[in-house]
Amino acid sequence: MLMTNTAHDLEERRFPLGNMSCAGCVRRAETALAAIPGVSDPSVNLATHEARVMISPSVDMEEVRKAMQRAGYPLRVSQIELSLEGMSCASCVRRVEAALQAQPGVLRATVNLATSRAQIEHIAGQGDPLALAAAASAAGYPATVLGDGAEAEDPQMRHHAEAQGLRGALILAAALTLPVFILEMGGHIVPAFHHWLHHQIGMQTLWIIQFVLTTAVLAGPGRRFYTTGLPALMRGAPDMNSLVAIGTLAAWAYSVIATFAPALLPETARAVYFEAAAVIVTLILLGRWLEARAKGRTGAAIARLVGMQPRVARVVREGQMVEISIDDLRAGDIVQLRPGERIPADGTLSSGEAIIDESMITGEPIPVTKHEGAKVIGGTVNGAGAFRMTVSHTGADTVLSQIIRMVESAQGAKLPVQALVDSVTMVFVPVVIGVAVLTVLVWLLFGPDLTFALVAGVSVLIIACPCAMGLATPTSVMVGTGRAAELGVLFRKGTALQLLDKVQIVAFDKTGTLTEGRPILTDLETTPAWSNEDALRLAAAMEQTSEHPIARAILTKAEEQGLSLPEVTGFKSLTGLGVRGQIKGQQVLLGAARLMAQDGVDISPLTDKAQSMAQAGRSPLYLAVDGQLAALLAVADKAKPGARAMIAALKAQGVRVAMISGDAKAAAEAIGQELGIDEIVAEVMPKGKVDALQNLRASGGKLAFVGDGINDAPALAEADVGIAIGTGTDVAVETADVVLISGAPEAVLTALGVSRQTMRNIRQNLFWAFAYNTALIPVAAGVLYPAFGLMLSPMLAAGAMAFSSVCVLSNALRLRYMAPHRLKGTAA
């Protein structure tokens, strides 16, 4: 909602806030709003969770959003995605973004030239999809809304259709242009042919034939440049199509005057350039066709991921095996799988045994053996065995669907490096038009004739197309993130792709990240009043509701001994400390030494043994009953195979490696020494992990944190780049910027490698795009003519322009062949 207060030049704005729960939230939210420059009179309604402010028109709502995010009361936002037509260059991107950004409620609009899509983030309830589509259309780029009931669009099919349409236009243009080129240039190359044509047909007739054919090229296959470029020019927002339209129309119009009204021109300037206009259109169509084909290949990773989803499944219904569409599959269905079939949905193996190829999901080439009760992922391939599975997730809820959404989101992101391109392209096309006009004026004053000036001006217009600039970043991001997904690395946020390239410190959680995460109970020491069996029974009872790896180790031991577990009441999990509860009226504590100290439990009788266990790399836990020490338990967790080699590889790349753990210092140091980690922070609470990261960052450099548990979520959010092990908890995965699906140590190196190779590829593309324009615009303007007599013809300019875009796309496509990082050694 928007209302203007003209007296003070302020606007009233209302927007919904999240995390509002009490009157204290209202006060803190209002304080945070009042602290934003340009914002006054904040009023927050707890009942509606809505804020009302008076705001200066100059205030960027994105800054308001960031401020409220920091305060803990984020603006509730929604997203809309549009499919755009007519996108041809970087300047198109800027104009659509500006048109969308000007709409009420829009916080941020990001347009991707490679996908021709716009992602719009707007204040919840204030973004009208149809109005946004209309705004983009009014800017000259017809838009349709994607998602939320709209029919989903396959970018691969769209690029294919675009390529097919351009191919037809190119063939027609080439067929019409070839006679024009032969008639005009053939005479220059072969003088005898020139004389024969003039004798048989006559110059005027030749020019009329060229006029007819060239006009057909411009009005037919080339019409797309004029229907888009000229309206953009009239709106004062010229784009790449405008440059082509002005250049070709100038050559055509000059030639028409020379053909039908030669008296208007000096006798020395009576020449035609029909072949230049026709060849320019044909060459640019060739470039566009090659570009569309290459764009289609940039989205090949998404197409392959989508192709992993089978179309049908064989389901047990009323005792009978029936084949149904994958769309009709529901949670709870029993599916029969034969050897070689693709698994249709996520679920658990209910009978039989399977060897499953999960490489397309995890990037790991070795098939995984699955037993009854094991989880299976939709899209993976069953090997030799036949089995039945119970479906747990279908459709958009499957792991594969989530991966596709993550990749699409990352591919549509705009990296910080794109800001440089945006700032240049905002003024690039108008500047080029100005340079072309100046070129014509200079050569009219100092050049040989009017024809010479025209050729130079047209060459500048044609060669300066900023297509390559606009494609340099998004195509590399598309291919890089797509290939990363195939290698088992998901960039949930596209910006992480650039940030990871700058990381100088990598900090790891220990359990489940550097270690297997499947510890076993190795020791059980009791005080004289307790037997091993009774102590284990109480410890296992306290841990039976927990999913922590240490809890599973204790429960497994109790199950092996066939112990029956008593009921626990008043259970409470104490994050980073342990657990508390009552068993048969007794107060029971199980946890770290910090928990015992907090409750005044004397642990000195077993302290020496605990220190010995910790020095051996085991994690000690204390059991106390009614305030008295009962037992000491220790669990050990093996380091993952390859963890030591991975850390050595990071160090070899000049990356500092640290480990942050909640375990006892001695246990953490034992694992650290085994793996070759020098910087170790132990015995920290979840909040302490955040403090530890801040201390590491203060020592210099961007920092990444790798973790897998719920207690790692704050640290993942605090790090410059949060990397979650995909086998970890949903909370950790949702908080992270990057997800490693397989959990293998070398996946960290693969993620770093993907980031570095992609960013190197982007830098190469940007260098080519900027160097191309910087070097060739002066050449096209004729700067070499006075010294060397060299002049770039409009036809060569068109070829060079098309070549630049194809070079950028081809370079980006090399990222499809990135290989996963394989460790030479596998010893942990």
N, C-alpha and C positions, 0 to 999 in steps of 0.2 A: 504494500500500500504506500502511496506517495502523495503528499500534500505540500504545497509551496507556501512559505511565509515570505511574502515579498518585502515586508518591512525590514527584516533582518537578513534577507537573502539566504534563508535556511530552508531545508526541506524536512518534512516529517517522514520518518521511515519506521516501519514495523517489521520485525522479523522474529521467527521462533528460535528459542534457545534450548539446548539439551542439558541434561544433568541437573535440572531444577527440582529440589526436593523439600526445601524449607525456607523460612524467612531469612535465615542467614545467607542462603544462596542468593536471594533477591538482593540483599545489601551488597554482597561481594560482586555480583554481576553488574549492579549499577555503578559501583566504584570503578570497576574495570572499564566500563563504557565511558564514564566521565573522564578517565585518564587519556582517552584517545584524542589527539589534536583535531579540532573541527567538529567534535561531538559535544552536545550539551543537553541538559534537561532529560537525562535518562530515566525511564520509568519501566520497571519490570513487573509483570503480572504473573504471580505464582500459579493462579488457577489456569490461565491459558498458556503458560510458559512462553509468553510473548514479551519482547522488549520494544519500547517506543522511544525514539530519540529524535532530537532536532539535529540535523547534520548539514554541513556545508557541502555544496555540490562538488567541490574540489576533492573531497575525501574519497579515497579508493575503498570500496567495500571489501576488497580482498585484504586490505590492512585491518579492517574491522574484524574480519573473519579470523585472521591470524592472532589478533589481540585476545579475542574471546576464547580461542583455542588454548592459548597460553594460560588464560585465567581458569580454565576448566569448565567453561560453559559454552561449548561450541555452537555456532549457528547450525541449525538443522538444514542440511542441503540435499538436493536431489540432482540427478544427472539425466540429460537428454542427449541422444545421439542423432545426428542428421547425416544423410547421404547427399552429397553435392554434385552438381554437374557443371561442366565448363571450367574446371580447375586446370590451369596450364602452367602456372609459374608461381614463384615465391610472392610476387606482389598480389596475386589473387588471394593467397593465404591471409595476408595482412588486411585486405579489404573486408573479407568475410568476417575475420575475427573482430575488426573494429565495428562492423554492423551489428554483430551479435552482442558484443560487449556493451553496446549502447542501450540494449533492451532492459526494461525494468526487472530487477531481481537477479540479473546475471552477475555471478561473481567472477567467473573465468570462462573463456571460450578458447579452445585449442583446435586448430585445423591442421589435418595431416594431408599434405599434398600427395603422398604416395598412395594413400587409401581413398582420397577424396571424401573424407568424413570429418565431421565436426563433433567434438565432445564438449558439452556445455554443462558447467556446474552452476546451479542457481539456488537461491534461497527457497526452501521447501514451501510449496504453495504459491509461489510468485513467478514461476516460469511457465508460460503458455507455449507448448510445443508448436502449435500451428502458427502462433505469432512469430516465433523464432524462425521457423521455416520461411515464413513470408518475408522477414527481414533479410535473410540470406538471398532469397529470390529477388527482392527489390534491389539488392546490391549487384545483381547481374548473374547470380549463380543459383539456378533453380534447385530447391532442396526438398527432400522428403524425410519424414520422421521415421526413425528405426526403433524397434523394440516397443514394449508396452502395448502389445496387441497389434502393432504394425507388422507386416510380413517381413521376416528377416531377409537380409540381402546377403548373397554370397559374393564377396569381393572378387574371388577367383573367376566366377562366372561373368561378373561385370567387366573385369579387365579383358576376358576372352571376347565378350560381345563388342567391347570398345575396339579391340584389335581387329576383329572381323570387319567392323564398319570402316575403320581406317584403311584396311587392306583393299576393300572395294573402291574407296575414294582414291587411294594411291594408284591402283591399276588404271582407273579412268583418267586421272590426271596425267599419268605417264604416257598413256596412249595419245592424249591430245597434245602433250608437250613435245613429244619426240619429233613430230614433223616440224614444229616451230623451231626447235633447236637445230635440226638438220638444215632447214632452209636458211637460217641466219648464220649459224656458226660454221656450217659446212662450206659456205662460200669463203669464209675467212681462212679456213684450213686448207682448202683446195681451190686455188684461184680459177682453174679451168671450170670447175663446177659452178663457181660464182658467175663467170661469163656466160656459160650455157643457160643458167636460170634467167639471167637478165635478157638474153636473146630470145628465149622461148616464151617466157611469161611476162617479163617486165617488172621493174622495181615496185611500181605502185600496186600492181596485182599481188606481188609477193607480200607486201606490207598488209594488204587487206586480208589475205589468207591468214597471216599471223594474227591479225586483229580478231578475226572470227574464232580461231582456235584458242587464243589466249583468253578472250572474254568468256568462252565456254569453261575454261579451267577455273577462272576466278569466280564465275557465277555458280558453278557446279561444285566440284570437290573443294574449292577454296572458300566457298561461301561462309563456312563456319568461322573463319577469321574475322569477317566483316560484321556478321550478325552479333558477335560478342565484343570484338575490339572497338568498333565505332561507337556503340552505345556507352561503353566504358569511358571512351575519350570524351564524349559529350557530357558525361557526369563529372568530368574532371578527375577521374580515377583510372588513367590508362594502364593497361596490362600488357603482357607479352603479345596477345592477339592484336592489340592496338599498334604495336611496333610493326608487325607483319602487314597489317592492313594499310598503314600509312606508306610504308616502303613500297609495297607492290602496286598500290593505287597510284603513287607518284610516278613510278616507271610506266605504268599502263597509260595514265592520263597524258604524260609527256609524249608517249608514242602515238596516241590517238591524235593529238594536235599536229604532230609531224606528218601523220598520214592524211588527215582530212582538212587541216587548216595550216599548211606549212608556211603561209605568209606571215603568221604570227611569230615565227622564230627567225633568228638570223640564219642566213644561208649555211654558215659553217656549223650550226647546231642542229641541222635537220637530220636526225637519226632516230631509229626506233629501238626500244628496249623491251619489246614484247617477250622475247625469249627469256630475259632476266626475270620478269614478273611470273611467267609460267614455271620456270625452273625453280624459282624460290619456293612457290607454293608446293611443287612436287617434292622437293627435298625436305621441306619442313613436315609434310605429310609422311614422308619416309621416316624421319626422325620420330614423329609422334607414334607411328606404327611400331617401330622398334622399342620405343619407350613403353607402350602399352603391353607389349609382349614381356618385356623385362619386369614391369610392375607386377604382372601376373605371377611371375616366378618368385618375386619377393614374398608373396603370401603363401608359398607352397607348403611351409611348415604347418600353418593352420589347416590347409586342405588335407594334409596327411593325417593330422590329429582327428579331424572330422571323419576322415575315411576309416579310422579305426573302429568306429561305431558300427556294429553289425545291424542289419535291417530286420532280421527275424530271430526268434528264439523258440526252442522246443521246451514246452512247459507241461508239467503234470497237472491235469485238470480232471477231477472226479475219477481218478484212477487211470485215466487215459493220457497218452502222450499226444499233445497237439502243437502245431506250429502257429505262432501268433506274431503279429507285428511288434517290433520293439517298443512302439508307442503305447501298446496295451499291457506292457509288463508292469507289475505292481509289487511293492514290498511284500515279502512273505511267500511269493511264488517259488515253486521248486523247479529249477531248470536243469535239464540233462545236457551235458557237454560231451561231445565225441572228440577223439584225437584230431588236432589240427584246427579246431573251431575257435573263433574269437569269443571271449566271454562277453555276454550282452550287457551286464550291469554289475554294480558292486554287490558283494555279498560274502557269505561264509560257506566253506566247503562242508557239506552235510554228510556225504558218504563217498568212499573211494579215496584215491590218492592221485595227485596231479603233479606234473612237472611243467611249470608255466614260464613262458618267455615274457618277462616284464620290461624288456629293453626299451620299448617305445615309450614307456612311462618313466622309468628310472634312469635310463641310459646305461644300465649294467648289462653286458652281453651274456652273462652266465645265467641259464634258466634256474628257477627257484623251485625246490620241492615243497609241496603243500600237503599237509595232513588234515584230517577231519578237525573242524573248528577254526582252521586258518582263514584269514581274510583273502579274498580275491578281488581284483580290480577290473572293472569293465574296460574292454578294448585290448586287454592282454591276450596272448595266444596260448591255448592249451597244447601241451606237447603230446606225449605218447599215451597217457592214461585217459580213461573215461571216468567221469564222476558226476555227482549231483551237487548243486549249490542252492542255498536259500538266499533269495534276493533281499538286500537291505536298503539299497538306494537306486533310484532310477532317474532317467531324464537329466534335468539340470542339477540334481543333487549328487551325481556321480563324481568321482575324482577326475575322470577325463573331462567332463563338462566344466568343472572348476578350473582345470588347467587351461582349457581353451579360453575361458573368460579372462584368466590372468594374463595370458599371452596377448589377447586382443587389447586388453587395457594397457599393457606395457608398450605395445606397438603404436598405440595412439598417443602416447605421452610425448610431450615436448621437452627436450633436454635443455639445461641451462645454456649450453653452447649455441643453441638456436637463437638466443637473444641477439647475438652479433649479426646473424643473417637477417633477422627481422628488422633491426635498426637500419641496415643497408638497403634492403629491398623496399622499405617504406618510401624512399625517395628515388630509388634507382631508375624506374621507367621515366618519370618526368625529367630527371637529369639527362637521361639518354636522348630524349626528344630534344631537349635544349642543346645538347652537344651536336645532334644532327643538324639542327637549324643553324647553329654557329658555323658548322663545317661548310654548309652550303654558302653562307654569307662570305666566309673567308675565301673560298675558291672562286666565288663570283668576282671578288675584288682582285685576287692575285693569280687565279688559275687561267688555264687556256681558254675555256668557254663554259657556257651554261651546262652543256652535257656533262662535262667533267665534274662540276659542282653537284649535279643531280646524282651521279653515280656514287660519289663519296658520301653524300647524305643518306642515300638508300642503304649503302653498305653498313654504315654506323647503326641504323635502325635495325637491320636484320641480324647483325652479329651480336648485338648486346642483349639478346633475350636472357632473362635470369632463371630459365628453367633449371639449369644445373645447380644454381644456388639453392633453390627450393627443394630439390630432390636429395641434396648431399647428405642431410642428417636423417630424415625419416626413412629413406630406403635402407640405410645401414642399420637403423634401429629395428626395422621390421625383420630383416634377414637375421640379424644378430640375436634378437630375443627369440625368434622362431627356432633357430638352430640350437640355442641354449635349452629350450624346452625339450628338444629331441635328445639332448645330452643329460636331461634330468635336473636342469637348473631353471627355476622359474623366477623371472624378475617381476614381482608384483607391482612395483612402481618403476616406470621407465627412467626416472631420475637416478635411481640406484645404479643404472648402467654407467653413468658418468662418474658418480661419486666413488664407486668401487675402484675405478681406475686410479684414483688419487690416494687410496688407503695405504697408510704406512705402518699401521699397527693392527694386528688381529688378535683379539682376546677370545678365549674359549671358555665355555662352561666345561665342567669335567664329566659328570655322570650322564651317559647317554649321548654325549657329543664326542669326547675323546676316548671314552670307554664304551664297552658293549651295552651298558645300561641294564645288564642282567646279572646283578651281583648275587653271590651265594653266601649263606651263613657259614662262616669258617670257625668261629669260636663262641663258646658259651661258658662263662665263669659265674658261679653263684656264691653268695654269702652262705655261711653255715646254716642259716634258718630255711634255706630254700633248696629244693632238688632241681636238677636240670629240666625235668619233664614239666614240673609245675611252672617254672619260670618261662619256659618256651610257650606253654599254653596261654599264660597271661599276655605275653608279648604278641603272639599271633592273634589273639582275640582283639587286642587294641589296633592291629593293623589290617583287620579283615575288610574294612570299608575303604582303605586307601589304595591308590593305584601307583604309588611311588615305587621305584625299583627295589629299594631297601625293604619295603613292606612285602613285596612279592617274594623276596628271598626268605624272609622269616616265615611267611605262610607256606611256602613250598616245603621247608624243613618240617613244619608241623604236620603237613599232609603226608610226608614220607613216613613219619612216625605214627600216623593214624590217630592223632590227638583230636578229641572233641573240644570245641571252643565254647566258652561261656558267653552269655549275652553281655554287651557293654551298654551302659546308659550314660547320659550326659557327656557323650563323646564330643571332643573339640580338637580340631587340628590347629596347631600353633605354627604358623609359617616360619620356616627356617630354624625351628627349635625342636619340635616333636609333636606328641599327642597326649591328651589328658582325658580321663574318663573314670567311671565307677564300674567295678565288677563285684557283684555280691556284697555291696555295701562298702567295699574297699576303694580308696582313692589310688588310682594307678597313673604313674607317669612313665613315658617311654620317649627317650630322646637324647639330645646332645648334652655335654657337660654344662653348657650355658643354661639349659632348662633346669637342670638339677640345682645349679647355683642360684637361679632365680627363685626357686622354691625352698632353698635352705637345706637341701639334701646333702649329707656328708658322703662324698664318693671316695675319700682317701683310701679305704681298704683295697680298692681295685685300681687306683690311679696308676701305679707302676705297670700293671699288666696292660692297661689301656694305652699307655705310652709305647710299650713294646709292640702292641698290635698296630698302632698308627705308623710307627717307624717301618713296619713291614708292608705298609701300603694298604692297610685295612682300615675301615671306618668303624670306630667304637660307638656303641649306644648303651645308655644306662637304663635299667628298669628299677623303678622305685614304687613301693607299696606303703600307703599311709605314712609318707614322709621318710621311710627307711629304705636304704639301698638294698635291692634284692639280687640283681644280676648285672653282668656286663656281657653284651653281645657284640660281635664284630662281623662285618660283611666285607667282602672283597669283590672288586669289579675289574675284569681284565681290560687292558687297553685294546682298542680296535686294531685289527691288522692294518698296517699301512699308516697308522697315526704318526709313528715316529718318522717315517720317510716323508710324510706330508709336511711335518713341521720343519724338517731339514730342508725341504724344497722351498718353503716360505722364507727361511733364513737366507738361503742361497740367492733369493730374489731381492734381498735387502729389506725384508719385512720383519719388524719386531713382533715377537710372539709372546703372549701372556696367557695365564690360566687363572680364572676366578672361580672359587669354589666355596660352598658352605661347609665342606668337610673339615675335620680337624687338620691343623697345620701340618703335622707330621705325615698324615695320610696323603694330603695333597702334594706335599713336597716329594714323597716317594714316587707318586705317579709322574710328577713333573720331571724328576731326575731320570726316570725310565724313558720318558718321551723326548728329553732334551730341551725342556722349557726352563728358561732362566728366571723369568719374572712370574712369581706366583703370589696370589692374594687368597688367603684361606680364612675359614671361619667367619664368613660374611653372611649377613641376612640379605634378602632380596633388595632392600633399599641400599644395603652396603655395596651391592654390585654396581649400582648406579654411581655411587661415590667413587668406587674404584675406577670405573670407566672415565669419570671426570678427571681424576688424578692422572690417569694414563694420557688422556688427551692433552692435559696441561703440559705434559713433557714434550709435546710437539707432534703434529701430523694428524691426518684424518684417521678415524678409528672404526673398525668393524668388529661386531661381537657375534659369535656363533653359539647358539644355545638351542635347547629343545623342550624345556619344561615350563610349567605355569609360572614358576618363580623366576624364569628368565625373561618374562614379558616386559617388565620395566627396563631391564638392561637393553633388550632388543630395540625398544622405543627410544632409549637415550643415545644409542650409538649413531654415528653418522650413517652407517649401513648396518641394519640388523639382518643377520642370516640365520634362518631357522632350519633345523633338521626336519625334513618332511615326515619322518617317522615319529616326531614328537607330538605334543598336544596341539589341539586346534587353536588355543589362545596364543601360543607361541607363534604358530604359522600365520595367524591373522595380524599379529603385531609386526611381523618382519617385513623387510623390503625385498628380500631374496629368500627363496625356499629351495632347499636341496632335497629332492624327492627321495633319493636312495639312502641318504645318511652315511654313505661311504666317505672316509676322510678326504680322498682325492677330489671329491666333488667341490671342495672349497677352492682347490687349485683350478678346477675347470671354470668355476664362476669368475675367479680373478682373470683367467686367461680370456674368457669370452668378453669381459669388460674391456680389457686392454686391447684386444684385437679389434673390437668394434669401434672403440674410440680412435684407435690409430687409423682405421678405415675412414671414419668420419673426417678426421683431420686431412687425410689424403684427398677426400672428395672436396672439402672446402678449399683446400689449396688449389686444386685443379679449377674449380668453379671461379674463384676470385682471380687467379693468375690468368685464366683464359680471357676474362673480360678486361682485366688491367692491361694485358699485352696487346690484344687484338682491336680494341676500340680505337686506340691511336693509329694503328696500322690501317684500319678501315677508313679513318678520317683523312688519311693521306700523308701522315707525318714522314714516311720514308720516301715520298715522291721527289721532293727537292734534291735529296742527296743521291738516291739510287734509281729514281724513275720507276719505283715499284708502287703499284696501286692494286688494292684488293677489290675484285669484282663482286657485285651483289650475289652472284651465283655461288662463288666460293665462300662468301660470308654465310649464306644459308647452309651450305654443307658443313662448315665449321661449327655453326650453332647446333645443328642436329647431332654432330659428332660429340660435342661436349656433354650433352645429356646422356647419350648412350654410354660414354666412357664412365660417367659417374655411376650409372646403374650397373654396368658390368663390374665395376670395382666392388660395389656393394654386394653383388651376387657371389663374389668369391668367399664371403663369410659362410655360405652354405656348406663349405668343406672344412670348417673348423673341426678339429678332432678333440675328444675328451683327453684330459690329462691322465696318463697312466704312470703309476709309480714304478720305479725300477725295483725297489725292494718292498717286500710285503711284511717284513718283520715289524711287530709292534714295538 
